[in-house]
Amino acid sequence: WSAAALDFLRVRTCPPSLQRNLRGGSALQQHLLEHIQSCWEHPLDGVRHQTRSLFRDLLLLHQHVAPPTPDPSNDPYISELTHSLLGLEWHMRGKYGSLQCLVELYGAGHLLSVQPELPLQLLGLMGDQTLAPYASNLLERLFVSHKAELEKPSANSGESTTADGMSCWNRTWVTPLLHMLCRARPEQTTFILDYFLPKLLRCSPSSLAHMVQALQDAPFCRTGEVFVCSGPASSRGALGALMTCLRAARAQGVVPTSEELWGGLVPLSLLQQALIHKHDQVRMDALGFVCESRRSTEVVTSQEADLIRHFLPANLNSQSAGVRQQTVSLMKKVRSSPRSKGSVDSERMQEVLEAALELSTSTKPFDSVTAAHLLQLLLHQPHLSQALLLRAQQHHIHLQPPPPPLSAQASETLIVEINTLTVVQFLLCCLQVEVQRAESSLLQAAASHPLYGRAHCITAVLQHLNTESLRETQQWRRLVSELIDVCYRVSDVVSPVVQSSSPEGLIPMDTDSEASAGLQKILQEIQPRDTNDFFSSARELKRDDGDEHTHSHNVQPPSLHEGGEGYRVTAQMVLVCCWRSMKEVAMLLGQLCHTLPLQHTDAHSGLITDRQVEGVGLYFRQQLLQSRHRGAFELAYVGFVRLTDMLCWWVLTLQQLPARWLSEVLEEVKSSDPSSKLCATRRSAGIPFYIQALLSSEPMSASCSLLKMTMKELMALAMPSAERTSNSSSVPQVHALNILRALYRDTRLGENIIPFVSDGMQAAVLGFTSPVWAVRNSSTLLFSTLITRIFGVKKGKDEHSKKNRMTGREFFTRFPALYPFLLRQLEEAAATVESRSGQAKLHPSLFLLLLVLSRLYPSPMDGSSSPLGLAPFMPFIMRYVLVVHTHRKVADIRPLHCFQLFQNAKQTVENIYYHSGWVDDGGHHFSLLDMLHISYK
């Protein structure tokens, strides 16, 4: 409508009566503004964009029919609208888009004249993750518009972009930024660096010189050459702010490239101080400034290499995992530059290879990560395959690598393929031997050669393989088949532990399980023979002693002069070996199915068959449905997702697998009982992950038939039934509630899960009244997930602030089925309350109902006759509140925040005061608190 009205005004003369109706402040404009405010935070992006377009069109209509004025502040309607928008709370996201429209049509100077502190206010909001994108977009629109206004030619001199104009622009936008960077804690400025600073530098690259000069001239103390900020101890100070600006500037290509340390922008001593600064983020920003570059072809200078060497000794042993991770990430960017690549000397390559292979069998889990990085580094070396063949001969390993390329000018792709094939073959041979040892003694394997290191290295090496142009197809097919087989063998060895009912302690309780025999064998092996103190005392194994029965309780650390290295083995080491092995098997199988081309009838293409893919899917099904250890089934889910993501793109027989597997598992859930293999404890263990992966694989463009079918089945199971009143009969209901919780938490399902929120909320509230504890527990977890799904994550310390709530009109418009349900449930709960009896009878679901209602507040457009108003809830809440005043023990759940439903605060206070006359002192105390809260709100 608004677009049609604008088109009419552009081609025709507007009658006076129509002008009065279209002008700002008219009744029509007021109604449309109310509609805009009710829809500008709608969950659908399309509705929010249409609302913003409508607001912009209303401003354009007002511009067409109102008398022109050069100063927007002289227009009463625009002035009042600006003050009204700026006066709204900043957590209202629709406010930002409306202010952007004002900036677009009336300029940034208008808003700055009304609220000069606006830049600093918006920068203060950048610490909130939910508001940072909106604040940064508004800031960008403001400083771009402000710069354009200052660059307009002067009426007197005709010059543009004067020094005074840019000085004013820097004071308005750069100075507040530097103040925030210097004095705020680093974690509060993360989103400023991600969203705001790069945009500011792109708008005005020349501002970098102003930043550097201002920070070097900042009021700080000098002790020799050490910069000490006078701000809070937790802030990054002037030096940290300088490094932050320089890092962002170089990433945007603003810093000049020069052999003289970026044109002499900063002194070398300053960079050296920043690289060993006491604050982690300052050191990371300084290293990022040295390592990162917008151009991938930019070479590493000698001065940059010296700075990196200056950084490494003091930071390699950092106790912060985040610092170590960032350091590795930044160093990879240096390694990927052209100057840093090249051949490694043969002797040096042998040393690196020896170290990688040794680390791949370490009992320290993170050593395998280091081994994988080293092997990836060696994949580009032309003589790696020959070095591996020599090592295989020395250790009597049967290895048949492909012949090396004959041409000295062989492509790097071919070299990487041959090296990858050889490395995987070597690691596979080693893994097969170690699996054979583990099959005879898992304790020996956990102590000396854990299986997960080799598997992790194989997965990491395959990630760099280009599967589109492989030359050694036949060898790859054989290798893939052997890899899948050895994965199954590893799983068979360790699955008795991770599938036991108590994997953390290995207590033999699974007497009726198929894995009982394997578990009992493991228990027999690790259990001491003379005492029962295994879990408080370790066992010592010697590498040179092949007798697995040799052990000692009162062990001492092995001496260097003894014949072999000793190991202290605990139950925790066995468990770590088992679940990490399951993890790496899952990741390896997922990698094979995700990246390798499918083998069709054509014998010359494809590396993996559809039968192998289906077998891998069945393996994941078994592990996810039967594993009890969370680390095992969570990471099996990651591998299974990689498999299911590719099923919809393969042949028809594979595309039908998710639907078939989903039907089978739902039938198993419906018929499950305590004797079932499905885990009814541990929040149903891997069952929700299995169903979640199958549903997430359905293409988003499809009709979501699998999701609809699954939700229908789960809702039927999750709803209470008269037949489910015992622990055994309620197992399917517990599974359904746990699966629903996982689906509502899955971000991959997106908006497709929203239509089922109302049914899920009803199942959670009704399940809380079940006599079975397991059902009540799962219902509570589902309810908590739904609250987060509806209202979002907690956005402030006060969970009842408007940041964490929404209007009743918006809530019931999105979920209309909940209006009669909540009202009916609240009425039933209030009917059980006896206000003048000796004991209050509280309905089980009352707390959940009040928790939902406490997140709602009245809409300004709600009236007494509003169809979705909150007025019908008031009498039932009042009945409950008056009873709570007489019972101190239940006062901790009184719905104080639900009083925000009451628009007539005066009448509410009078009712509480009238009914508090017959209560004791404690009741008076609670009455006064309630009245105080209502008056405050």
Secondary structure, DSSP 8 states (H G I E B T S, - for coil): -HHHHHHHHHHS---HHHHHHHSTTSHHHHHHHHHHHHHTT-SSHHHHHHHHHHHHHHHHHHHHHS---S-GGG-HHHHHHHHHHHHS-TT-THHHHHHHHHHHHH-HHHHHHH-TTHHHHHHHHTTSTTTHHHHHHHHHHHHHHHHHHHTS--TTT---S-HHHHHHHIIIIIHHHHHHHHHS-GGGGHHIIIIIHHHHHHH-TTHHHHHHHHHHTSS-EEETTEEE-SS-TTS-HHHHHHHHHHHHHHHTT-S---TTHHHHTS-HHHHHHHHT-SSHHHHHHHHHHHH--S-TT----HHHHHHHHHHHHHHTT-S-HHHHHHHHHHHHHHHTSGGG-----HHHHHHHHHHHHHHTT-SSHHHHHHHHHHHHHHTT-TTHHHHHHHHHHHTT---------SSTT--HHHHHHHHHHHHHHHHHHHHHHHHHHHHH-HHHHHHH--THHHHHHHHHHHTT--TTS-S-HHHHHHHHHHHHHHHHHHHHHHHHHHTSS-TTTT----TTSTTHHHHHHHHHHHS-SS-S-GGGS-EEEETT---TT---SS-----TTSSS-EEEE-HHHHHHHHHHHHHHHHHHHHHHHHHS-B--S-TTS-SB-HHHHHHHHHHHHHHHHH---HHHHHHHHHHHHHHHHHHTTS-HHHHTHHHHHHHHHHHHHHT--TTSSS--SGGGTTHHHHHHHHHHTS-TTS--HHHHHHHHHHHHHHS--TT--STTTTHHHHHHHHHHHHHHH-GGGGGGGGGGHHHHHHHHHHHTT-SSHHHHHHHHHHHHHHHHHHH-S--SS-TTSGGG-EEHHHHHHH-TTHHHHHHHHHHHHHHT--TTSSS----TTHHHHHHHHTTEE--TT--TT-TT-SGGGHHHHHHHHHHHTT-GGGGGG--GGGGGG-S-HHHHHHHHHHHGGGS-HHHHHHHHHHHHHHHH-
